[in-house]
């Protein structure tokens, strides 16, 4: 699952001019950019998780609407959370996806990402970009990006992997945790998981 989640983040890494870029072009252009970076700097980045997380934080996260994603993932319990709890949930969910993406980079090995024909009305504010990941000796994995046009450009708010929504998948596990331990319990669980996967400094030699 970590590898697949990494793939869904793969196409949103290095554009700084994305405000006016159509969603399909954003996906295509950034895919080329990020795969180039992976081929060139993968060994260096994987040897220094501090640099890897900093890169993800700067290049990937601006293209995702984590407020909307977290709200959808928490579902009906979102309204029960206090403003402070909501901000904590956004922070920990954001960190969770960063950690997941970092782990997935280690498994990326030049897979081919193809793009399906894209059509969108001129005044559309919501769109789905359909892609598939081709791997030698395996069936292609369809990945659909649900995107919304905001004042800051197109943002991803959900991804469906082989027909399964990322937000819906997290909603199920989040709901179970909230029923068992409450909203603070979910925050604590996410924070603990993120702490376990916190970045480490590379070993130094004398």
C-alpha positions as CSV (number, residue, x, y, z in Angstrom):
1,X,0.0,0.0,0.0
2,X,2.9,2.4,0.8
3,X,4.2,1.9,-2.8
4,X,0.8,2.7,-4.3
5,X,0.3,5.8,-2.2
6,X,3.7,6.9,-3.2
7,X,2.7,6.5,-6.9
8,X,-0.3,8.7,-6.4
9,X,1.9,11.5,-5.0
10,X,4.5,11.0,-7.7
11,X,3.0,13.3,-10.3
12,X,2.8,16.5,-8.1
13,X,6.4,17.3,-7.2
14,X,8.2,20.3,-8.7
15,X,6.1,22.9,-10.5
16,X,6.0,26.4,-9.0
17,X,3.9,27.8,-11.8
18,X,0.9,25.5,-11.3
19,X,-1.7,28.2,-10.6
20,X,-2.9,28.4,-14.2
21,X,-2.0,25.0,-15.5
22,X,-4.8,22.7,-16.5
23,X,-5.0,19.6,-14.3
24,X,-4.0,17.1,-17.0
25,X,-1.0,19.2,-18.0
26,X,0.0,19.6,-14.4
27,X,0.1,15.8,-13.9
28,X,2.0,15.2,-17.2
29,X,4.6,17.9,-16.7
30,X,5.3,17.1,-13.1
31,X,5.6,13.4,-13.8
32,X,8.5,14.1,-16.2
33,X,10.1,16.4,-13.7
34,X,9.9,14.1,-10.6
35,X,11.0,11.0,-12.5
36,X,14.1,12.9,-13.7
37,X,14.9,13.9,-10.1
38,X,14.5,10.3,-8.9
39,X,16.8,8.9,-11.6
40,X,19.4,11.6,-10.8
41,X,19.3,11.9,-7.0
42,X,17.6,8.8,-5.6
43,X,20.7,7.4,-3.9
44,X,21.5,10.8,-2.2
45,X,17.9,11.4,-1.1
46,X,17.4,7.9,0.3
47,X,20.6,8.2,2.3
48,X,19.5,11.4,4.0
49,X,15.9,11.4,5.0
50,X,16.1,15.0,6.3
51,X,16.7,16.1,2.7
52,X,14.1,13.8,1.3
53,X,11.4,15.0,3.6
54,X,12.4,18.6,3.0
55,X,12.1,18.0,-0.8
56,X,8.7,16.4,-0.4
57,X,7.5,19.2,1.8
58,X,8.6,21.9,-0.6
59,X,7.7,20.3,-3.9
60,X,4.8,17.8,-3.4
61,X,2.6,19.1,-0.7
62,X,1.6,22.5,-2.4
63,X,-0.4,20.6,-4.9
64,X,-2.6,18.8,-2.4
65,X,-5.5,20.2,-0.4
66,X,-4.9,18.6,3.0
67,X,-7.7,20.5,4.7
68,X,-10.2,19.0,2.3
69,X,-8.6,15.6,2.3
70,X,-8.5,15.4,6.1
71,X,-12.1,16.6,6.4
72,X,-13.2,13.9,3.9
73,X,-11.1,11.2,5.5
74,X,-12.4,11.9,9.0
75,X,-16.0,12.1,7.6
76,X,-18.9,12.7,9.9
77,X,-16.7,13.0,12.9
78,X,-15.1,16.1,11.5
79,X,-17.9,18.3,12.9
80,X,-17.4,16.8,16.3
81,X,-13.8,17.9,16.4
82,X,-12.8,21.2,18.0
83,X,-10.9,23.7,15.8
84,X,-7.7,22.7,17.7
85,X,-8.4,19.0,17.1
86,X,-9.1,19.7,13.4
87,X,-5.7,21.4,13.0
88,X,-4.0,18.6,14.7
89,X,-5.7,16.1,12.5
90,X,-4.6,18.0,9.3
91,X,-1.0,18.2,10.6
92,X,-0.7,14.5,11.4
93,X,-2.5,13.3,8.2
94,X,-0.2,15.6,6.2
95,X,2.8,14.1,7.9
96,X,1.5,10.6,7.4
97,X,1.4,11.0,3.7
98,X,4.8,12.6,3.6
99,X,6.3,9.6,5.5
100,X,4.4,7.2,3.2
101,X,5.7,8.9,0.1
102,X,9.2,8.9,1.3
103,X,9.0,5.1,2.0
104,X,7.6,4.6,-1.5
105,X,10.4,6.3,-3.2
106,X,12.7,3.4,-2.2
107,X,10.5,1.1,-4.2
108,X,10.1,3.2,-7.4
109,X,12.1,1.6,-10.2
110,X,11.3,3.5,-13.4
111,X,7.7,2.3,-13.9
112,X,5.9,3.9,-16.8
113,X,3.0,6.3,-16.1
114,X,0.5,6.6,-19.0
115,X,-2.2,9.2,-19.3
116,X,-5.7,8.6,-20.6
117,X,-7.6,11.1,-22.8
118,X,-8.8,14.1,-20.8
119,X,-11.8,16.3,-21.4
120,X,-13.0,19.2,-19.3
121,X,-15.5,22.0,-19.8
122,X,-13.9,25.4,-20.0
123,X,-15.6,26.6,-16.8
124,X,-15.2,23.4,-14.8
125,X,-14.0,23.6,-11.2
126,X,-13.8,19.9,-10.6
127,X,-12.0,17.3,-12.7
128,X,-10.6,13.8,-12.7
129,X,-7.3,13.0,-14.4
130,X,-7.0,9.3,-15.2
131,X,-3.6,7.6,-15.4
132,X,-2.2,4.1,-15.2
133,X,1.1,2.7,-14.0
134,X,2.6,0.0,-16.1
135,X,4.9,-2.5,-14.5
136,X,6.8,-5.4,-16.2
137,X,5.1,-8.7,-15.6
138,X,2.0,-7.2,-13.9
139,X,-1.3,-5.7,-14.8
140,X,-1.4,-1.9,-15.1
141,X,-2.6,0.0,-12.0
142,X,-5.2,2.6,-12.7
143,X,-4.9,5.8,-10.7
144,X,-7.5,8.6,-10.9
145,X,-6.8,12.0,-9.4
146,X,-9.8,14.0,-8.2
147,X,-8.9,17.7,-8.4
148,X,-10.6,20.9,-7.6
149,X,-9.9,24.4,-8.9
150,X,-9.1,26.8,-6.1
151,X,-7.8,30.4,-5.9
152,X,-4.3,28.9,-5.7
153,X,-4.8,26.6,-8.8
154,X,-5.8,23.0,-9.2
155,X,-5.5,20.9,-6.0
156,X,-5.8,17.1,-5.4
157,X,-8.4,16.2,-2.8
158,X,-8.7,12.5,-3.4
159,X,-7.1,9.7,-5.4
160,X,-8.6,6.4,-6.5
161,X,-6.2,3.5,-6.9
162,X,-7.5,0.5,-8.9
163,X,-11.0,1.8,-8.1
164,X,-10.4,2.3,-4.3
165,X,-10.6,5.9,-3.0
166,X,-7.6,6.9,-0.8
167,X,-9.9,9.1,1.3
168,X,-12.5,6.4,1.7
169,X,-9.8,3.9,2.7
170,X,-8.5,6.1,5.4
171,X,-12.1,7.1,6.5
172,X,-12.8,3.5,7.4
173,X,-9.7,3.1,9.6
174,X,-10.1,6.6,11.1
175,X,-13.7,5.9,12.0
176,X,-12.7,2.7,13.8
177,X,-10.1,4.5,15.8
178,X,-12.4,7.3,16.7
179,X,-15.1,4.9,17.9
180,X,-12.6,3.1,20.0
181,X,-10.5,6.0,21.4
182,X,-12.2,9.2,20.4
183,X,-10.8,12.0,18.2
184,X,-7.9,12.5,20.6
185,X,-7.1,8.8,20.3
186,X,-6.9,9.1,16.5
187,X,-4.6,12.1,16.8
188,X,-2.4,10.2,19.3
189,X,-2.2,7.2,17.0
190,X,-1.2,9.2,14.0
191,X,1.3,11.2,16.0
192,X,2.8,8.0,17.3
193,X,3.1,6.4,13.9
194,X,4.7,9.6,12.5
195,X,7.1,9.7,15.3
196,X,8.2,6.2,14.6
197,X,9.0,7.1,11.0
198,X,10.6,10.5,11.8
199,X,13.5,11.5,9.7
200,X,17.0,10.6,10.9
201,X,20.3,12.2,10.1
202,X,22.7,10.3,8.0
203,X,25.5,8.5,9.8
204,X,28.8,10.3,9.9
205,X,32.2,8.8,9.7
206,X,35.3,9.9,11.5
